[in-house]
Amino acid sequence: MSTRTARLESRSTLGLLFVIGLAVLAFSVALAITIGPANLSVRDVYAVVLEHWGVGSSGVSRIKDGIVWELRLPRTLLAAVCGAGLALCGVIMQSLLRNPLADPFVLGISSGASTGAVMIAVLGIGGGVISLSAGAFAGAVVSFGLVMLLAAGAGGGTSRVVLAGVAGTQLFSALTSFIVISSADAEQTRGVLFWLLGSLAGAGWTDVVLCGAVVAAGILVCLAQAPALDAFTFGNNAAATLGIPVQRVRLLLLTITALITAALVSAAGAIGFVGLVLPHAARFLVGSRHSRLLPATALIGAIFMVWVDAIARTAFAPQEIPVGVVTALIGVPAFAVILFRMRRSA
């Protein structure tokens, strides 16, 4: 078998795997929507969606139609978008920083978003005109700007970005704690804590469209930079030798990562371990070439978060638990396995 034939077969196999992955994602979304007290089937879900797209009549009651279209479908789709976006950002950060334990929150974005959110929810900044999501997004952007400023002032470099991210995280975490302790009552504290741990309870179509557009644009930009990401895994000097404008590409990818993370955190809160663990699972399946790794990681992240959200809203029904709690319970053992494998390979 020639090398060219082997490459064609490899590409066709990967294409088939991605088609299967998309089918699994579509079925997972439909099946997850049926889980709950309402008596729904997968057929009902597809029929409702097709009816809202102008194809046929679903034949279900208005109550079931509302449950599917207004409540569960936007929430499940937002879960898929969050999973895809956070996992994608994890791949980018691990490649840029050459650190298998990096995740999207290393830039301090999550803590900045938390500060912005509590300033709106607890201090009432904005007088009710600015939403909690808008405040969280603004806080995330300010945090990222501060981290980049600190890193630039320290001379740049990946290690300095990490150190600046740690400093930014600690600063905004302290501000969040101070605001909650000094100004929040018991009810506000409970609501803020639930949001900080990650919650998809208030998901709407606006969140789905905005976050979906940001993640889709981010995937396209990152795919266009896949060769550069391959080079970054060997270090900045190797990337520069291959003709890649290191500083410009790194700033572009860091900015894309920050915007995706900021948008997702502002809509769903801080959902940890997705961007840390899932890139390793994707590398195990498709290898480390980013032209394959990026879409595979996004697919795995989307499917994973769909089922995490289903568990979060039904495991202790009628009490809902934050999705960040579920991802941590799953992610910590997986993280321990990653550390153990790294120790064995060292």
FENMO-V919227 format. One record per pair of residues at least 4 apart in sequence whose ideal C-beta (glycine too) atoms are under 7 Angstrom apart, sorted by the first residue. I is the first residue (numbers start at 1). J is the second residue. D is the distance in whole Angstrom. If there is no record, write none. Layout:
i j d
I J D
I J D
This chain:
i j d
1 5 5
1 6 6
2 6 7
3 7 6
4 8 7
5 9 6
6 10 6
7 11 6
8 12 6
9 13 6
10 14 6
11 15 6
12 16 6
13 17 6
14 18 6
14 286 7
14 292 6
15 19 6
16 20 6
17 21 6
18 22 6
18 295 6
18 299 7
19 23 7
20 24 6
21 25 6
21 299 4
22 26 6
23 27 6
24 28 6
24 303 6
25 29 6
25 80 7
25 299 6
25 302 5
25 303 5
26 30 7
27 31 6
28 32 6
28 303 5
28 306 5
28 307 7
29 33 7
29 76 5
29 77 7
29 80 6
29 306 6
30 42 5
30 45 5
30 46 6
31 42 6
32 76 5
32 306 5
32 307 7
32 310 4
33 40 7
33 45 5
33 68 6
33 72 4
33 73 6
33 76 6
34 40 4
34 41 6
34 42 6
34 45 6
35 310 5
35 314 5
36 314 6
38 64 6
38 67 5
40 44 5
40 45 6
40 64 6
40 68 7
42 46 7
43 47 6
44 48 6
44 58 7
44 60 5
44 64 6
44 68 7
45 49 7
45 68 6
46 50 6
47 51 6
47 58 4
47 59 7
47 60 7
48 52 7
48 58 5
48 60 6
48 65 5
48 68 4
48 69 6
49 53 6
50 55 4
50 56 6
51 55 7
51 56 6
51 57 6
51 58 4
52 69 6
58 65 7
60 64 4
60 65 6
61 65 7
62 66 6
63 67 6
64 68 6
65 69 6
66 70 5
66 71 7
67 71 5
67 72 6
68 72 6
68 73 6
69 73 6
71 75 7
72 76 6
73 77 6
74 78 6
74 203 5
74 204 6
74 205 5
74 208 5
75 79 7
75 200 5
75 203 4
75 309 7
76 80 7
76 306 6
76 309 6
77 81 6
77 208 5
78 82 6
78 200 6
78 203 4
78 207 5
78 208 5
78 211 6
78 267 7
78 268 7
79 83 6
79 200 6
79 305 4
79 306 5
79 309 4
80 84 6
80 302 4
80 305 6
80 306 5
81 85 6
81 208 7
81 211 5
81 212 5
81 215 5
82 86 6
82 264 5
82 268 5
82 271 6
82 305 6
83 87 6
83 274 6
83 301 4
83 302 5
83 304 5
83 305 3
84 88 6
84 215 6
84 298 4
84 301 5
84 302 4
85 89 6
85 211 7
85 215 4
85 218 7
85 260 5
85 264 5
86 90 6
86 104 6
86 264 6
86 271 6
86 274 4
86 275 4
86 301 6
87 91 7
87 274 6
87 275 6
87 278 4
87 279 6
87 297 5
87 298 6
87 300 6
87 301 3
88 92 7
88 218 6
88 219 6
88 222 7
88 260 7
88 294 6
88 297 6
88 298 5
89 93 6
89 104 4
89 257 5
89 260 5
89 261 5
89 275 5
90 94 6
90 103 5
90 104 6
90 275 3
90 276 6
90 278 7
90 279 5
91 95 6
91 279 5
91 293 6
91 294 6
91 297 5
92 96 6
92 222 6
92 253 5
92 257 5
93 97 6
93 102 4
93 103 6
93 104 6
93 106 6
93 257 6
94 99 6
94 100 6
94 102 5
94 279 6
95 229 5
95 232 5
95 233 6
96 158 7
96 232 6
96 250 6
96 253 6
96 254 7
97 102 5
97 158 5
97 162 6
98 158 7
98 233 7
98 235 7
100 342 7
101 276 7
102 106 5
103 275 4
103 276 4
104 109 7
104 257 6
104 261 4
104 275 4
105 109 6
105 110 4
105 270 7
105 272 7
106 162 6
106 165 5
107 144 6
107 147 5
107 165 5
107 258 6
108 112 6
108 143 5
108 147 5
108 165 5
108 168 3
108 169 4
108 172 6
109 113 6
109 140 5
109 143 6
109 144 6
109 258 6
109 261 5
109 262 6
109 265 6
110 114 6
110 265 6
110 270 4
111 115 7
111 143 6
111 168 7
111 169 5
111 172 4
111 173 5
111 176 7
112 116 7
112 139 4
112 140 5
112 142 6
112 143 2
112 144 7
112 168 7
112 172 5
113 117 6
113 136 4
113 139 5
113 140 4
113 262 6
113 265 4
113 266 6
114 118 6
114 172 7
114 176 5
114 196 6
114 270 7
115 119 6
115 139 5
115 172 5
115 175 5
115 176 5
116 120 7
116 135 4
116 136 5
116 138 5
116 139 2
116 140 7
117 121 6
117 132 5
117 135 5
117 136 4
117 139 7
117 195 6
118 122 5
118 176 5
118 179 5
118 180 6
118 192 5
119 123 5
119 125 5
119 135 6
119 179 7
120 125 6
120 126 6
120 130 6
120 132 5
120 135 4
121 132 6
121 188 6
121 191 7
121 192 6
122 179 6
122 180 6
122 183 5
122 184 5
122 188 5
122 192 7
123 179 6
123 183 6
126 130 3
126 135 7
130 134 5
130 135 6
132 136 6
133 137 6
133 266 4
133 267 6
134 138 6
135 139 6
136 140 6
136 265 6
136 266 4
137 141 6
137 262 5
137 263 7
137 266 4
138 142 6
139 143 6
140 144 6
140 261 7
140 262 3
140 265 6
140 266 6
141 145 6
141 262 6
142 146 6
143 147 6
143 168 5
143 172 6
144 148 6
144 258 4
145 149 6
146 150 6
146 168 5
147 151 6
147 164 5
147 165 5
147 168 4
148 152 6
149 153 6
150 154 6
150 164 4
150 167 6
151 156 6
151 160 5
151 161 5
151 164 4
152 156 6
154 160 4
154 164 7
155 160 6
156 160 6
157 161 7
158 162 7
159 163 6
160 164 6
161 165 6
162 166 7
163 167 7
164 168 6
165 169 6
166 170 6
167 171 6
168 172 6
169 173 6
170 174 6
171 175 7
172 176 6
173 177 6
174 178 6
175 179 6
176 180 6
177 181 6
178 182 6
179 183 6
180 184 5
180 189 6
180 192 6
184 188 4
184 189 5
184 192 6
185 189 7
186 190 7
187 191 6
188 192 6
189 193 6
190 194 6
191 195 7
192 196 6
193 197 7
194 199 5
194 322 6
195 199 6
195 269 5
196 269 6
196 270 6
197 269 6
197 322 4
197 324 4
197 325 6
198 268 6
198 269 4
198 270 6
198 271 4
198 322 5
198 323 5
198 324 3
199 268 7
199 269 5
199 322 5
199 323 7
200 268 5
200 309 6
200 323 6
201 320 6
203 207 5
203 208 7
205 209 6
206 210 6
207 211 6
207 267 4
208 212 6
209 213 6
210 214 7
210 263 7
211 215 6
211 263 5
211 264 6
211 267 5
212 216 6
213 217 6
214 218 6
214 259 6
214 260 6
214 263 4
215 219 6
215 260 6
216 220 7
217 221 6
218 222 6
218 256 5
218 260 5
219 223 6
219 294 7
219 298 6
220 224 7
221 225 7
221 256 5
222 253 7
222 256 7
222 294 5
223 291 7
223 294 6
225 229 6
225 249 6
225 253 6
226 230 7
226 290 4
226 291 4
226 294 6
227 231 7
228 232 6
228 239 7
228 244 5
228 249 5
229 290 4
230 289 6
230 290 6
231 238 6
231 239 4
231 242 5
231 244 5
232 239 5
233 288 7
234 238 4
235 239 7
236 240 6
236 246 5
237 241 6
238 242 7
239 244 4
239 246 5
240 244 6
240 246 5
244 249 6
245 249 6
246 250 6
247 251 6
248 252 6
249 253 6
250 254 6
251 255 6
252 256 6
253 257 6
254 258 6
255 259 6
256 260 6
257 261 6
258 262 6
259 263 6
260 264 6
261 265 6
262 266 6
263 267 7
264 268 6
265 269 6
265 270 6
269 324 7
270 324 6
271 323 6
271 324 5
271 327 6
272 324 6
272 327 6
272 328 6
272 331 7
273 277 5
273 327 5
273 328 6
273 331 3
273 335 7
274 278 6
274 301 6
274 305 7
274 327 6
276 331 7
276 335 7
277 281 7
277 331 5
277 334 5
277 335 6
277 338 7
278 282 6
278 297 6
278 300 5
278 301 5
278 304 6
279 283 6
279 297 5
280 284 7
280 338 6
281 285 7
281 300 6
282 286 6
282 293 6
282 296 4
282 297 4
282 300 5
283 287 7
283 288 5
283 293 6
285 296 6
286 292 4
286 293 6
286 296 5
287 292 6
288 293 6
289 293 6
290 294 5
292 296 6
293 297 6
294 298 7
295 299 6
296 300 6
297 301 6
298 302 6
299 303 6
300 304 6
301 305 6
302 306 7
303 307 7
304 308 6
305 309 6
306 310 7
307 311 6
308 312 6
308 323 6
308 326 5
308 327 6
309 313 6
309 323 6
310 314 6
311 315 5
311 326 5
312 320 6
312 321 5
312 322 7
312 323 5
312 326 5
313 320 5
315 321 7
316 321 6
321 325 5
321 326 7
323 327 6
324 328 6
325 329 6
326 330 6
327 331 5
328 332 6
330 334 7
331 335 6
332 336 7
333 337 7
334 338 7
335 339 7
336 340 6
337 341 6
338 342 6
339 343 6
340 344 7
341 345 6
342 346 6
